Amino acid sequence: MSDIVVIGAGQAGSALVAKLRALGHMGKITLIGEEATPPYQRPPLSKKYLLGEMDKERLYLRPETFYAENNIDLRLSSTAVSIDRSDKKIVVDGNAISYDQLALTTGSIARRLPPAIGGLLDGVHVVRTMADVDAMEPECVEGARVLIVGGGYIGLEAAAVCSKLGMKVTLVEMSERILQRVAAPETSAYFRALHAAHDVDIHEGIGLDRLTGETRVDGAVLSDGTELALDMVIVGIGIAPATELAESAGLVVENGIKVDAQGRTSDPVIWSAGDCAVFPYRGDMIRLESVQNAIDQAECVAENMLGADKDYAPYPWFWSDQYDVKLQIAGLNSGYNNVVVRPGEREGSVSHWYYAGDTLLAVDAMNDPRAYMVGKRMIEAGKSPEAAAVADPATNLMALAKA
């Protein structure tokens, strides 16, 4: 029986230790987390939790008692500071812990604004942890003026919540359109119109020059010279893989902790999964920032730690909730050269189908769960329906999936 240590008590870490026990591993399992809270869901933080519609305990991935009941040593408020690969030990808050196998599920960290432009002023927030949201929640009051920096999904979700709370919302995106990195112009246009209908003032192709204020933010100057009076700022400019520990241990890091198809790092007894891991996929090395990947990859790594010798085959899917719209995404759209727009069956529903030539890559479905379900099924099966058939509202999607 081997002693297994997992560093990072997020979605991937929790899934990994639970899978180890479910597979019958009888050795010692230690799960180390920096936060004081047991592993919890992150997606609701910028939605229901910020709105006050979800209690803290409902965020927990598993009941707090789960870990003790399954003989998992959960160490919260603990920071792993170093890995001694030769002696197979890690140092946590001054204490050494031995391992036979080690998994790094350290996740990611929110990118922040540089201090030189006001990133350290009070009232400037990011959305990554429960503590982040707890800190901003008292400031999210009706009538308050908030600037959202970044037009990705995190920024748009925060804008939607602030708008619902009655705040005066301005969003700036330095790229030429919101969601430019992750979605087609058609999807960007859909969400631009949605936010405009809720009085969110969106500035595209415009960056933030600086924030103003002595100790607390009170305004902003945009790159086009526009000056804004503000009460708070929410920064949603992406996340970075948490690789510092891996780098200091001499593991190979290339836009994430580099692993093979089974989740093994450059050290044969150290594994990685989740947001922090970069892995081979269709001839490339990718990193997936999603709940689905964190769970599936972590469970695959758990199997391989116990000798399964199994390659990880991801089937990517994502989602975002904004106002009364649920966006569901199946597949990865990288490399697309054509987007097919298919109207949904009810008002406001639509799906965007991404093709590379004749090959279906991905689907964005807005309030259209049937299109999402059918598209996801076809992508996973390697099927590519004709674009003209998808675009025709008279085409029965279910029949296409069965063809």
BELJO-V564606 format. One line per field, one symbol per residue. burial: b if it has 16 or more other C-alpha atoms within 10 Angstrom, else e. Layout:
BEGIN
burial: ???
END
This chain:
BEGIN
burial: eebbbbbbbbbbbbbbbbbbbeeebeeebbbbbbbebbbbbbbbbbbebbbeeeeeeebbbbeeeebeeeebebbbebbbebbebeebbbebeeeeebbebbbbbbbbbbbbbeeeebbbbebbbbbbbbeebeebeeebeeebbbbbbbbbbbbbbbbbbbbebbbbbbbbbbbebbbeeebbeebbeebbebbeeebbbbbbebbbebbbeeebbbbbbbeeeeebebbbbbbbbbebbbbebbeeeebbbebbbbbbbbbbbbeebbbbbbbbbbbbeeeebebbbbbbbbbbbbbbbbbbbeeeeeebeeebbbbbbbeebbbbbbbbbeebebbbbbbbeeeebbbbbbbeeebbbbbbbbbbbebbbbbbbbbeeebbbebeebbeeeeebeebbee
END
